[in-house]
Every structure is written in C-alpha cells, then in structure tokens.
Amino acid sequence: MRDSKIAEKQPLVKEIADLLDGASSAVVVDYRGLTVEQDTQLRKQLREAGIVYKVYKNTMVRIAAKGTEFEQFDAYLEGPTALAVCKEDATAAARLLKKFAKTAPMLEMKGGVVEGVAYDAKGMDDIAAVPSREELLGRLFGSMQSPITNMARVLKQIAEKNPEAAAAEATAEEAAAAAPEA
C-alpha cells in the first residue's frame, strides 16, 4: 500500500525537480486570501513573463529540492504555498510578485532562492527592487552614450559659431593624430 502511494507521487516529484533544474530563482509565496480573479490575473502576468507559478504540497517540494540549491527554502515551506520559478531573469519573479502585491496585499512572499542564495521575505523585497537585466543594460548604454552625444553637440555648436576656426582646429587634430609618436 505504502509503496503504491510513493510510486503515484514520483511523477509529481519529478515534475517539481525538472522545474527547479536550471532555474535562476524560485520564490515561495503565500497566496491565501487572493480572489479567483486576482489569482487568474497573477498567473497570466507571471506566464507572460516566462515565470512558472504552481501550487504544490510542501512535502513534494522538499523531496524534489533535496540535494539541490533549492533545499535552502525548506524553512519557508509552511502552510499553503505556491512556487514562482524563473529560469531566465533571476529577479523577475520577485519583482512581479511585489508589484502585484500592491494591488493584492494578501499575496505574500515568504522567501526564496535566487542564484543559489536563500533569502527571507525582506531579502526577497530587496531582490524585487533590482531592475531587470535589460533595464540595467539600457542604463549602462545610456550613460556611455551621453558623454559622446554631449561632445558632438559642443563640436557642432563651435563649428556653427566659427566655421573657419573649427576647420583649422579639425585640421590640427588630424595632423596630430597622423604624426608618428616618438
């Protein structure tokens, strides 16, 4: 009898283990108090962001996470819980859940594991404040582009004010660049 129950649960444990395999983050969520409409809306937003959100029994999650970096969130597996797992953007799940919790305060992040490090609820709030990779790259490229744009603008203004001086200065710069270094 007991062996048949264990055999029945193996596919579910494998499903959870496969979900966690290669994930950059997994957030443990308390979803109690959400309306059906809120839950549906949350699932839709997470799915569109490439985040898998499912409710599993805590025991099944513990068994599936055993021996992996996700074993660390064992302490957060109390009461009704759901997992939000993301394989791409390590901060996406926490960011989206925190944003959604502003409209549905009953939703609560209990904790999670991000890139192999366990965080409690406060830590997950801090993770949620980290911008996405794309946003960070945009900021980086914007900050790199700004000085070049400003220099081009200044050179253009100089050329418009005094075309002869600008041409002489450009010729002097070209000559200096072409001169062999000693």
C-alpha positions in Angstrom: 0.0 0.0 0.0 2.7 2.5 1.0 4.9 1.6 -2.0 2.0 2.3 -4.4 1.4 5.8 -2.8 5.1 6.6 -3.2 5.0 5.4 -6.8 2.0 7.6 -7.5 3.9 10.7 -6.2 7.1 10.1 -8.2 5.8 11.8 -11.4 4.9 14.9 -9.3 8.3 14.9 -7.6 10.0 14.6 -11.0 7.9 17.5 -12.4 9.0 19.7 -9.5 12.6 18.6 -9.8 12.5 19.3 -13.6 11.0 22.7 -12.9 13.7 23.7 -10.4 16.5 22.2 -12.6 18.4 25.1 -14.2 16.2 27.8 -12.6 17.8 31.0 -11.6 15.3 31.7 -8.9 12.3 30.3 -7.1 10.1 32.2 -4.8 7.8 30.7 -2.1 4.5 32.5 -2.0 1.6 32.5 0.4 -1.5 33.0 -1.8 -4.2 32.7 0.9 -6.8 35.5 0.6 -6.5 36.0 -3.1 -9.7 36.1 -5.0 -10.1 33.8 -8.0 -10.0 36.9 -10.3 -6.7 38.1 -8.6 -5.2 34.6 -8.8 -6.1 34.3 -12.5 -4.6 37.8 -13.2 -1.4 36.9 -11.3 -1.0 33.6 -13.2 -1.5 35.4 -16.5 1.1 38.1 -15.7 3.6 35.6 -14.5 3.1 33.3 -17.5 3.6 36.3 -19.9 6.9 37.0 -18.1 8.1 33.4 -18.5 7.6 32.5 -14.9 6.1 29.2 -13.9 3.6 29.5 -11.0 2.2 26.4 -9.4 0.8 25.2 -6.1 2.5 22.1 -4.8 2.4 20.2 -1.5 5.3 21.3 0.7 6.3 17.6 1.2 6.6 17.1 -2.5 8.7 20.3 -2.9 11.0 19.2 -0.1 11.6 15.8 -1.7 12.2 17.3 -5.1 14.6 20.0 -3.8 16.6 17.6 -1.7 20.3 17.8 -2.6 19.9 20.9 -4.7 20.5 24.6 -4.0 16.7 25.0 -3.6 16.8 22.8 -0.5 17.6 26.1 1.3 14.0 27.3 1.1 12.8 24.4 3.2 12.2 26.9 6.1 9.6 28.8 4.1 7.5 25.7 3.2 4.9 26.1 5.9 1.2 26.4 5.3 -0.3 26.8 1.8 2.4 27.7 -0.6 2.9 28.2 -4.3 6.2 28.4 -6.2 7.1 31.0 -8.7 10.1 29.7 -10.7 12.1 31.6 -13.4 14.9 30.2 -15.5 15.9 33.4 -17.2 15.8 36.6 -15.2 16.7 35.9 -11.6 14.9 38.9 -10.2 11.8 38.8 -12.4 9.6 36.6 -10.2 10.2 38.7 -7.0 9.8 41.9 -8.9 6.5 40.9 -10.5 5.1 39.4 -7.3 5.9 42.5 -5.3 4.3 44.7 -7.9 1.2 42.5 -7.9 1.1 42.6 -4.1 0.5 46.3 -4.2 -2.9 45.6 -5.7 -3.5 42.4 -3.7 -2.0 42.8 -0.3 -2.9 39.3 0.8 -0.2 37.9 -1.5 3.0 37.5 0.5 6.5 36.3 -0.5 7.7 34.0 2.3 11.3 33.7 0.9 13.1 32.0 -1.9 16.4 31.2 -3.6 18.0 33.4 -6.1 21.1 32.2 -8.0 21.9 29.7 -5.2 21.4 32.1 -2.2 18.4 31.8 0.1 16.5 35.0 1.1 13.8 35.6 3.6 10.7 37.8 2.9 12.7 41.0 3.5 15.5 39.8 1.3 13.1 39.0 -1.5 11.7 42.5 -1.2 15.2 43.8 -1.7 15.7 41.5 -4.7 12.4 42.8 -6.2 13.9 46.3 -6.2 16.7 45.2 -8.5 15.9 46.3 -12.1 15.8 43.8 -14.9 18.9 42.9 -16.9 17.5 44.8 -19.9 16.9 47.9 -17.9 20.4 47.8 -16.4 21.9 47.4 -19.8 19.8 50.3 -21.1 21.1 52.5 -18.3 24.7 51.4 -18.9 24.5 52.2 -22.6 22.7 55.4 -22.0 25.4 56.6 -19.6 28.1 55.6 -22.1 26.3 57.4 -24.9 25.7 60.6 -23.0 29.3 62.0 -23.0 29.7 61.2 -26.7 26.4 62.9 -27.6 27.4 66.0 -25.5 30.8 66.2 -27.1 29.3 66.0 -30.6 26.8 68.7 -29.6 29.6 71.1 -28.4 31.7 70.5 -31.5 28.7 71.2 -33.7 28.0 74.5 -31.8 31.6 75.5 -32.2 31.5 74.8 -35.9 28.3 76.8 -36.3 29.7 79.8 -34.4 33.1 80.0 -36.2 33.4 77.7 -39.2 37.0 78.8 -40.1 38.3 78.2 -36.5 36.5 74.8 -36.3 38.0 73.8 -39.7 41.5 74.8 -38.6 41.1 73.0 -35.3 39.9 69.8 -37.0 42.9 70.0 -39.4 45.3 70.5 -36.5 43.7 67.5 -34.7 44.1 65.3 -37.9 47.7 66.3 -38.2 48.4 65.5 -34.6 46.7 62.1 -35.0 48.7 61.4 -38.2 52.1 62.4 -36.7 54.2 59.4 -35.7 54.7 59.0 -31.9 58.3 59.4 -30.6 
